[in-house]
């Protein structure tokens, strides 16, 4: 559909997706594991765009199929980021309770 500009369009879609994921992470106060996973996702997509042979259907399918790994990586980043966020939140709650108890 995009002919000679396919890789340029794919790069634009990648930037749009990554921007959306960063905004979602910021809005949800995500932690380092989430952003580390986003970095790995960005590298994965950049490698795909750089290496894909648009004129070979087999290669396009191979690259597309590898996005299963991309989804898994993003999922693990979300889970790890939320677990770290909870552990930090629980730690600060315990500290706040201790401080409040000492002042009473």
N, C-alpha and C positions, 0 to 999 in steps of 0.2 A: 504494500500500500504506500509506503513512504519511499520506496525505491532507493536511490543513492543516498538519501538522507536518513535511512533507517537508524543507524547508530547514533546520529545526532538526536533524533526523536527519543530513542531509548534512554539516552543520557538525560534528556529533559524530564522524562517520566521518573527516572531514578532520583533526580534532584527533588522533584515534587514529592515523591513518596518519603524520602529521607527527611525532608523539611517537615512534613506532617508528623512523622514519628518523633522527631525532636520536640516539636510543639506539644505533642501528646505527653511526652515524658516530662517536660517542664511543667505542664498543667497538672500532672499527677505527682509531682515532686519525686520523680524517680531517682535512683541512686546509681553509683558507678557501674555495677554489673549490667544495667540496662544500656548505658551509653557505650560500654565495651562491646556489647552484642551489636549495637547499631553500627559501630565502627567495622566490625567483622562483616556485617551485612553489606555495608557500603563497598568494602574491598571485594567481596564475592560478586556483587553486581558489576563493579567496574571491570573485574577480570572477565566476566561473561561477555560484556559488551565489547571489550577489546579483542577477545579471542573468537567470538562466534563468526562462522562463515554463513552469512545471510542467504547465500545461494545454495546451500546444502540443507535439505530438509532434515536429514539425520542429525546433523550438528545442532540445528535449531531445537530439535526435540531433546537432544542430550542436555543442552543448556537449560531448557525449560524444565526438564525433569529434576535437575539439580536444585531447583527452587524449593523442593521438599526440604532439603537441608537448610535452606535459608529460613523457611518458616519455623523449623524446629529450633534453630539458633535464636531467632527473635523470641519465640515462646520461652525458651530457657532464660533469656535475658530479662524478660518481664517477670518471671517467677523469682529469679534470684534477686532482682532489684526490689521486688515487693517484700521478700523475706528479710533483706537487709534493712529496708525501711521500717518494717515491724520491729526488728530487734533494736534498732536505734530508738524508735518511739517508746518501746517498753522500758528501755534503759533510762530514758529521760523521765518517764512517768515514775519509776522507782525513786529516782533522785528527788523529784519534786515532792513525792509523798514523804520522804525522809526529812527534807527541809521543812515542810509544813508541820510535821509531827514535832520537830525540835522547837519550833517557834510557839507551839501551843503549850 
